[in-house]
Amino acid sequence: QYMDYLARITRRPDVCGGEPVIIGTRVTLRTVLASLAEGASIPEIVLDFPTLTESDVRCVIAYAAASAVEDLPQSGVPALS
């Protein structure tokens, strides 16, 4: 199933200094990802940030995964000169 995460994420200069946030909130993607990295579950994040839904958190994860794919190094070993 395709997740349209971009429909839930915005970046505006007048909201949180232009960091990406979940639309309609001031919760940054960085905040959600930090919570996940610290071991918080999706239900715990929703309890900590009541303006978010589980779907919002999954959109953050999908956005991060798509961003990571763009930044991954090329596979293989570089040739020595």
Secondary structure, DSSP 8 states (H G I E B T S, - for coil): ----GGGTEE--TTSGGG--EETTS--BHHHHHHHHHTT--HHHHHHH-TT--HHHHHHHHHHHHHHHHHH---SS-----
